[in-house]
Amino acid sequence: MTHRYRFISAHRAVYGVKRLCRVLEVARSGFYAWLERGPARQTRAAEEAELVEAIREVHGDSHGAYGSPRVTAELRSSGRSVNHKRVERLMRQQEIVGCHQRKRKRTTVADPAAPPAPDLVGRDFTASELDQRWCGDITYLPIADGDYLYLATVIDICSRRLIGWSIADHLRADLVCTPWTPPCVPGAARWAT
């Protein structure tokens, strides 16, 4: 309907409002009500232009990472009262898009029949001396064609220094056992393979 009102407004001096409303099948009262709301529309457009600039600033400060929920939260924390749907609409109209997280890959499938592994450190990940406690982890690295490489690391908890690492295209036990066999005695030599 708005595009019809705009057309009438642009051509009313040539053809007259009454004739244009009849041809376009709109009520004159509707056109005049729309015309009366013109200043309010201009004010809203100016507010939205200002809001778009604020959105661009927040989005830029996040290096393009923030989507509409985080942008809304940042705007609200800076004291601006704004609706998340409005931010989402403006971002969509301006083609401002945040980063999407990658789909997570499930790397561990626990055997329900296997006994749980003992917690040898008692969830205490602190150490006051070198080689007192080591900690290991496995992570996956996405590569081309949707494939993954798996990286196993061991660090000294006290120094956070890398003790050893291994990389492979599988998640079998030899990923963490093959490249090194660490001596489990305090004061042993530390190395990275």
N, C-alpha and C positions, 0 to 999 in steps of 0.2 A: 504494500500500500504506500509506503514511504516514497518509493521511486515515482509513483504516479503524482503524489503531492509535489515532489521536486520538479517534475515536468510541468505541472500546472503553474508553479511559481515562476519558472523560467520563461513560459510563453504566455502568461496572462495579459501582458500589455498588448500583444498582437491579436489574440483570439478571444480574450475575456474569460473570466473565471467560470461564469454560468455555462458557457458552451463547452469548455474543456471538462468540467465536472460531469456534464451530461454524456459527452462522448466517451470519457474514461470510466463512467459508471461509478462515481464516488459522490458522496454527499458534500454539498458546499460547506455545511456546518463542520464536517470533519476536516475539510481543508483549512478553514479559518481557525479551528482549534489547533491544528498542527502548526499553522503559521504563528499563532500566539505563543506557542511553546518554543519558538526559535531561539530566543535568548537563553533559555534554560538548556537547550541542546548545545549551544555554543559554549556555555559555561562547563557543561559536563565533558565536552570534547577537549577543552583546555585542561581540565582536571585529569582526564585520561592520558593526555599527552605528557603531562608532568609525571603521572604515575608510571608510564612506560619508560621515561628516562630514569626514574628511580629503580625500576625493575632491571633495566639494562646495566645500571651501576652495580647492583647487588650481584647480578649474574656474571658480570665482568670480574668483580672482586673474587668470585669463587672459581675463576678461570674456566667458566662455562660448565661447571659441574652441577650447580643447583637447578632443580626443577621447581615447579610452582609451589609445592609444600614448603620447601626450605626458603624460597624467595619470600613467600608470605610471612613466615616466621621471622625472617630478618627485618622485613618492613615493619612488622608489629613491634619487634624489640627496639626499633629506632623511634617508636612513638607514633607511627602512622596507623590509623584505624582503617583496615582494608579487609575485604571479604576474599576468601581463598578462591571462590568461583570467578570473581572479577579478575584476579591476578592470572588465573588459568586461562580465561578467555583472551585477555590482552596478550599473554605470551603466545598463545596459539595464533592469534591474528598477526602478530609481529614475527612469527616463526622463530621465537626464542626457545631453545630446547636444551634441557639439562642432559648430563651424561646418564646413560642407562647402565645399570650394573650387569655384568656378564651373568649368564645362566650358570649356576653353581653345578659342579660335577661332583657326584657322590663318589668318594675315593675309598671309603671303608665300609665293608659289609661285615658286621660282626656275626660270628657263629654263635647262635643262641645256646648251643650245647657246651661250648667251651667255657672253662672257669674264668672268672675275671682276673686280669693281670694284677699282681700286687702293687700297691702304691708304696714304693721303696723310699720316697722322700717325704711322705706324709703331707703332700701339698705345700711343703715349705721350699720355695724356690729362692733361697738365700744361701750364701756361703761366705765365710770370712777368710778363707784361704784358697789359693789356687789348687786345682785338681781335687778338691774336696767333693764336689758334685758336678756332674755333667748332665746336660739336658739335650734331648734330641727331638726332631720334628721332621715331618715329611710334608711337602707342599707340591702342588702341581703347577706347571707353567704351560699356558695355552700356546700352541704354535699353529702353523698354517694348516688349512683343511680340517679344522676342528679336532686335531690330534693334540696330545699332551705329552710333555716330558715330566718326570717326577724327580724332585730334588730332596735328598735326605741330608740333614745337617746335624752335627753335634757341637754344642758350645760348652765352654766352661762357665758355670753359673757365676762365679766370683768376678772374673774379668770380662765376661761376655765375648771372649775370644773364640774364634772358630777353631775347633779341634780337628774335625774331618768332615768331608762331604762326599756325596755320590750322586750321580744323575743317570737315569735310565728311562726307557720307554715302557716300563712295567712297574707293578707294585708288589712284586714278590719279595720274600724275606732277604734274598741276596742283595737287594738294593741297599740295605743298611748294613749287611754283614761282609760283603765282598771287598770293598776298597780298603778297609783297615780293620784291624782287630785291636781295639784299645786295651792297654794294660790297665786294670782297675786298681791301681795302687797309687796313693797320694805321692806327689813328687815325681811321678813318671814324666818322661819327656813329652812335650806337647808338639803336635805337628798338624799341618793341613795337607791333605792329599789332593 
